[in-house]
Amino acid sequence: MSQIVLSRCSRNVRQALHKHHDLPGQPLRNNGTTRALILPSGSSYRQCHRRVEPRHSFSSPQKQRSFHQTHRRAAATTSGTGEEDSENFWKVPAENKAFWSAYVSTRPAYSAPFYDLIYHHHSSHSSAWNLAHDVGCGAGQVTAELAGRFQHVIASEINDTHLVIAEERLRRDFSEKRVSFKHSMGEQLAEHYSSGSADIIAIAEAMVLMDERIALQSFARLLRPGGTLAFWFYGRPTFGDAALFKEAQPLIDALMTHNWTQVIRGSGPKRLAGFRRAAEGMSSWLDYVQLDPNIWTDVHRIKWNTYGTLPFFQDEAGEFPVKPESRVGATDKTETIEDPTWWQNKWDLEQLRDYFRVLFPGFKDAVGEGNKDMESLYDDLGKVMGKGKTAFTWPVALVMATRR
């Protein structure tokens, strides 16, 4: 990176570019509780489970109208209640098909070996595959996977638009007997369903957005004994090649910092506090979530590609102190896996642009299009990536636990 390019960048971008980065494949430090594991190519934890057919409906068509019908109006409405309206923070209507198509296509595809870890954990404690919850379902990626294993899946979200998009996508393959939808915060989910009714609760990318103590109380009430709690978070796209990582990963980080800085610093006090809580959760690699051994057993924490950066934003974007915390229990099993092919995406520069364009809708309003700092960074990425496709991997943290 030349000094000419640096001089054109903002202070926050320069700080991100100068931030230290470790290289992929560097030796792992064993702290006595964490062990390194290299995942062999093609390895799988897949267990053979019978695909089950639904025996009953959790949402009667006569008693409950389609979420798509009843909430279309709310989803199409932007944050008319003010900038602190967290439910409508995503100001993109469901009718914007181009945005949502790009959003779905640029998410990492959770691999079969990843889901197999969760299913293996579940099958080691339970033989029940009846009811699953996908909390914070987004566009329904995890819901679709769970619906192939469980008799019924309840997809819940606090965001109306996400629920409309999820139903539009999932109704092509799953009836109301297989998948139903609920507008609810994760912390309040147990208020809507019977205690001990769920076999598994999955939370992708959403735990850091909740009050985890209240959420865990809700999930513990919902799960039957032997039920599975699984939550995970993935971070920034990361160059899989060590040489590219050293040369170009600071550019990815600078783009992240530049975009999130504009969004976060324009927030009100309530939302700013939420950003700070999320930043601390991400920086902790989910280790801040304490699982009470009186309620949970067989806690298993796995981290992939820890040389990458899990937080989408840190203190340099928000100008607030970020203090990672670890509440890992004495009996929790922990693993660290370095695998540059994990959830691999192969993108050219335009696809990488698409990822940033739809990563968070607020970027366009806060940063605008054609921003000089961003275009400078994309120009430098183009020089490194060339015209072909480049392999990206992802840093990931997964936590699994069983309800006593």
Secondary structure, DSSP 8 states (H G I E B T S, - for coil): --HHHHHHS-HHHHHHHTS----TT------SSEEEE---TT------------SS-SS-TTTS--HHHHSHHHHT---TT-TT-GGG-S---TT-HHHHHHHHHTS----HHHHHHHHHHHHTT----SEEEEET-TTSHHHHHHHTTSSEEEEEES-HHHHHHHHHHHTTT--TTTEEEEE--GGGGGGTS-TT-EEEEEEES-GGGS-HHHHHHHHHHHEEEEEEEEEEEE---EESSHHHHHHHHHHHHHHHHHHHHHHHTT--HHHHHHHHHHHHHHHTTTTT----TTTEEEEEEEEE-TTS---SS-HHHH-S---------TT-EEEEE--TTTT-EEE-HHHHHHHHHHH-THHHHHH-SS-HHHHHHHHHHHHHH-SS-EEEE--EEEEEEEE-
